[in-house]
Amino acid sequence: MSNKPIFVTRPNLPPLAEFIPYLEEIWENKQLTNNGPMHQQLEKALCKYLGVRYICLFNNGTIALQTAVQALELSGEVITTPYSFVATSHSLVLNGLKPVFVDIDPITLNLDPSKIEAAITPETTAIMPVHCYGNPCDVNAIEAIAKKHNLKVIYDAAHAFGVEDDQGSVLRHGDLSVLSFHATKVFNTFEGGAIICSSKEMKERIERLKNFGYENELTINTIGSNGKMSEVNAAFGLLQLNYMEKFLSGRSRVNSYYHKNLSSIDGITIVPSAGQKTSNYSYFPILIEDAYPLSRDELDELLKANNIIARRYFYPIISEFNVYKKNTFFVNHDTAVALNISHKVLCLPMYPELDESDLERIVGLIRSAA
Ligand SMILES: *Cc1c(COP(=O)(O)O)cnc(C)c1O
């Protein structure tokens, strides 16, 4: 059996030759950024593909998150999950806000709505949940709490590109939803991101904030950063969209293989995908329980020793990073579930090109220790 390295993910790259005509067009246009023709085309194409009304494109997901927070003019405290990528709560701290970490649901691994209300104080202005691994949050419960307490909701939807529930795109929920188009995500523009919003006024506000705050050549009323997506990134996104169906069917095949071959192993729990009609198979997280003979870290090492690079994602949880631990800019409620899951979780390799023999290698090793 081959011993070539298998990484947790590989970026989706359509054939290079197909990208050249896009570059030629950019060279002809001589417009490299600032809402150029590629940018405008990608906006239209993504609104159609995702089934959303308004989208604002960004140079990365983190700046998009920061700008989303800024656009809602929040203050004080924001309730969020520690079981996410650090950018989620970094975006709050960078806006001078206090992340308030609330625990996750042990099954969905998303923010647990039944624990949100106890964390609300007079300082609370918003909730920032994450659709973790592309599994939709309990959006109805979160909306009800937000309404009752007059809070804004920003979804970190970095994992949820193309995910739909029974009524359509999950990106329609909350005041704003934020996507990442980073190289490792299901849909990538090398680096990139977006904010989904529901009104023209909000789109215009976000567009100003991502362009230094300019309203026109002579007017700036808010300090904004530079979050603009370049033409090269936008062009790559357009090409990438042509391949989404192929990429997703590859991911779906890998997902089915894992389900079929891992579900009977004692001590291995597959994190269920719940509440979605259309999934994007963005990750394949499993939990290594006590009944499995190896610890999570031992299994990770066994895979590594065989050139299979899985990832402990999310470990550590955000509140366990030094910079959070040694500072007082956040509030920590009891997050025992998140902490426990972070010690058991392992994301297995997931990308469309994994073939039968790659998958046999991965599953064979997990079985061999069981
Ligand atoms: C990838 C990711 C981000 C950050 O996106 P970038 O485009 O890398 O800046 C934010 N939140 C979550 C949950 C992510 O996975």
The ligand as an ORCA input file, in Angstrom:
! r2SCAN-3c Opt
* xyz 0 1
  C     -11.665     29.865      8.604
  C     -12.477     30.420      9.715
  C     -12.507     31.794     10.012
  C     -11.553     32.788      9.415
  O     -11.577     32.921      8.063
  P     -10.280     33.427      7.269
  O     -10.830     33.578      5.881
  O      -9.238     32.379      7.380
  O      -9.857     34.724      7.846
  C     -13.387     32.246     10.988
  N     -14.168     31.395     11.670
  C     -14.153     30.063     11.442
  C     -15.070     29.184     12.223
  C     -13.285     29.532     10.476
  O     -13.239     28.215     10.291
*
